[in-house]
């Protein structure tokens, strides 16, 4: 080969390798409904009587410790070498259970910081964020209250909004959600989830009015699926890969939902994609800064997290409880995650 051509090829190869190495640091985002992570203490201002040793569920310190260990094992089961930079959690009772969780063996090898406040929700199950300071510098947070304009006495779980800076200095807004469950019927409870979606949309519009280039990660248990009106029409989150508009968002779990045989939760043998991660388009396929691909959304499903359901002939998430019956699994939801790079 001509020596000049050989040198040119070498320069191109080195340049390509250098570009590829620019985004080799994984930034993992995990969203997980941990199914009633309660301590065993009877709190006077929380409806937690059933989660005490003398309560209906006979929630003992041994069962609590197993639950913590199992959740830790779930997080440690992620195929990435790095523990998550951000972990959005729902159904946690208080700050104490979060402090116990981040102390679990394996998770305690990194210094997880906690964002959580006690809220007005009667059962005490709230949203929280765990973050690693080397990936995300905390700036502020607030719990966004949800006010039902029709049923003013209906108490909702607040939406947690955390803002911080990324390694490149840009600001990231994180919203952790847990919307109204489908208990009583999906159609019958749709309006309550729409109220939550509209509340979140207002927060996104406020960000948009301040800076069109805001970066956002929205995650949690929405109790709606990617194709429901609350997600598609209100949040403007879909799987558009082009021709999207200002204020639109990309749902990393839309395409997985469309396969029809995958989900984060199973109800009577049918998979539902209730847990999702949604992002602003400036976090997708970027040459610089934090970025993920269109197909970055994943469901974490390990054999030990499942049980064989004979009625449906399926392996389903093994919950900690089914009604008053103790099953001892990590939880009835599967965690979802996405791997970004910077």
N, C-alpha and C positions, 0 to 999 in steps of 0.2 A: 504494500500500500504506500502511496505517496506520503512522505513524512509530514508534509503540511496538512494533508487530509487526516492523517492519524492524530496529529496534535489537535486539530479542530474537533475531531470526534471525542477526544479526551476532555477538552474544555466543555463541550456540550454535556458529556456524562457527569462531570464534576458539578456543573451548574444545575443539572436536573436533580442530582443527589442532594445538593445543598437546599434546593427548593422543597424537596420531599421531607427533609429533616426539620424544616421550619415548624411543622405541625405534628410533632411526635409526642407531645405531652398530652395524655388523655385527661379529660375533664368529664367525669362521670356524674350524671344526674339521675337520682333514683326517687321514685314516688311509691309510697307503700302505705296502704291501709292495714294497720297492725291489729285490728280486731280487739277492741276493748283492752288496751294496755292500762290496767288499773293496779294500784298497789293494794295492800290488804288492810289498810287503815280506814276506818269509817270516818269520813269527813262530814262534819255537821251541815255544811252548805252545799253538798253535792249528793245527788241521788245515786249513791254507790253501795247501798246496803247489801245487794246481792253479791258484790265482789268483796266479801269479808269471810273469814273462816267460819263464822256462824250463819252466813247468808245462804240464799238458795243455791248458789253455785259452789259453796264450800271452797272459796278461793283462799288457799293456804299459802304460806311463804314458800313452800316447796314448789307448788304449781306456778307461783309468780316467778321464781328463779328459773324454772324450766322455760317459761315463756320468754324471758329476757335472753336466755342462752340461745333459744331457737331463732329469735329475731336476729340476733347477732350472727348466727350461722347462716341465715338467709343472705344477709348483706355480704358476708365473707364468701358466699358461693358465686358471686359475680365473676364472670370469666376474665375480667380485666385485672391486671396486677395492682392497679391503684384502687384504693378504697374511694368511694364516691366523694366528689368535691361538695356536692349538695345532696341532702336527703330530706325530701318533703314527707312528713308523716301525718296521718290522720288517725283519730280515735286514741289519743293519749290523754290521760287524766290530769297530769300536773307536771311541774318542773322536776319533782323528785323521781318520777319514773324515767324521765329523760336522762337525768344524771346517772341513774342506775344502768340505763341502757348503754351509754357511752363508756361506762366502766367495764363492760363485758369483755372478757378475754378476746383478743384479736382486734376488736374495735378500739381498745384503749391504746393501741400502738400509735395512733394519731390523735391529735388534740382537737376533738370535735367541740365546737362552740354551739350554744343552744339559743334559739330564739323562741320564746314561749311566754304567754301570760295566761293566768286564769281568766275565764270569761263567764258570761252569764248563762251559758247553755246548761240546763238543769242536770244533765247526766255527766257533765264534766269532761266529755270527750271532745278535744279540740285539735286544731292543726298546729304543727310546729315545724321548724326548720333546723336541721343540723348542718353546719358548714365547717370547712377547713380554711383557716385564715391564709394559708399559703396560696390558695386558689381564689378566695373571695374575701374582700375586706368589707366588713359590715359598716354601713353608714347609718341606717335608720330602719325602723319598722313601725307598723301600726296594724291593728286588726280592724278591718273594714266592716262596720255593722250592716246588716241586711234588714231593711224595714219593709214589711209586707203592707202595701197600700190598702189591701182589702181586709185581710185578717190581721189587724194590728197587734193582737195578743199572741200571734204565732212567733215563737223564739227560734231563730236560725243560728247555725254555726257560722261565726264570722269568718271572713276571708283574710288570711294572713298575707300582708304585703311587706316584703323585705327588699331594701335597696342596698347595693354595695358596688364595689369596683372590682373589675377583673384584672388579671395580671398586666394587661396592656394599658390600664388606667381608665378604660371606658366604664360607664355605669351599666349595671344589669339590675333589672327589676324582676323579682320572683314573687309569684302569687301561688299560695298553697290553699287548695279548696277541699271542702267536703260538703257536697250539696245534699238536699233532702233525699232520703232513700225512697225506693219504689214500694215500700211496704204499704199495702192497701191498694196497689195497682199502679202501673206505669202511667196510664192516662189520667187516673184520678189525682196523682201527685205531680203531674207535669207542670202545673202553674207555679208551684213553689220553686221548682228548679229554674223556671224562667225568671222568677224574681231574683234568684242568685246570679243568673247569667246577665241580666240587665244591670245589676249592681256592679258586677265586674267590668262590664262593657263601659260603664261610666268612668271607672278608674282608668281604663285603657285610653279612653278619649281624652281624659285630663292629661295623660302623658303625651298623647299625640299633639295636643294643643300647645304643649310646651316645647317639644322637640320632635320633629318628624322621624328622626333616626333613632328613636329609643329602642333598646334591646330588652326583650322580655321572655321569660320562661314561665308558662302557666302549667301547673300540674295539680294532681290530686285525684280524689274519687268523686267524679261528677254525677254518678248514678244516672247518667245519660250516656248514649253512645255517640260516636263521631258524626253519624248522619242525623241525629236528632236536631230539632230546631234550635234548642238552647245553644248548642255548639256551633252548628253551621251558620244559622241565620243571625244570631245575636253576637256571638264572638267573632263571626266571619272567619272561622277556622275550617280549612278543608285540605284537599291534597293538590291544589293547583300548583303546577310547577312553572307556569308562565301566565302572563296576562292577569296577575293579581294586582289589587289596588292598594292605595294608602289605607292603613288600618286593618288590612287583612292579615291573617296568621296561618301558619302551616301546622297541621295536626300530624305528628309523627306516628300516630296509630290509626289513621284513617285507612290506609291500604291494608294493614293487618286485619282490621275489622272487616274489610270487604272480602277477605278470604272465606269468611263464614264459619270457620272451624277453629277460631282462636279467640281468646279473651282473657281477661284478668279475673273474672268471676263466673261461676257457673250456677245457674238457677234451673233446677229440675231438668238437668241434662243438657241445657242450652248455654253456650258460651256467650257472655256479655262483655264488651270492651268498655267497662265503666271507669277504669283508671287510665289516664292519658297524660301525655306531655305535649304541650302546644308551644310553638316558638314564633317569634317575629322573623320575617324573611331575611333580615340582616344577620341572622345566626346560621344561615345555610350556605354552604359552598363558597365560603369567603376565602380569599387568598391571604388575608391578614386577620389577626385576632381570633377570638373564639368562633368555632364553626363546626357544624355537623352536616351529614349528608341527608338527602331526602328519606333514605331508608334506615336511619339510625335508631328508630324506635324498636325496642326488644321487650319481650316478656321473659321474666326469669322463672323457669319451671324445672326444678330438680326432683328426681324420683322420690327422695325422702320427704318432700313437702306435700306429697299426694297420698291419696288412699284409693283403693279400688271400690267403686260404687257398683254393686251388683245390679241394682235396679236399672241403671242407664248404661251399663257396660263400659264405663269410662273411668279414667283416673282423674280425680277431682282434688282441688285444694283441700288440705286437711285442716279444718278449723280447730280452734281451741275448745269451743263449745258448740253444741247444737241444742238450743233451748237450755234446759238445766243439765243436760248430759255432757260430761267432760270427755273430750276426745284427745286432748293433749297435743294437738298439732300447732304449728306456728301461727296459722291464721286462715280465714276463709277467702282472702284475696291473694292473688299473685302480684308481686311487685313488678312494676314496669320501669324501664331505664333507657337512657340514651347516652351514647358516648360522643362527646365533642372533642376537638383537638385545638391546640393553639401553639 
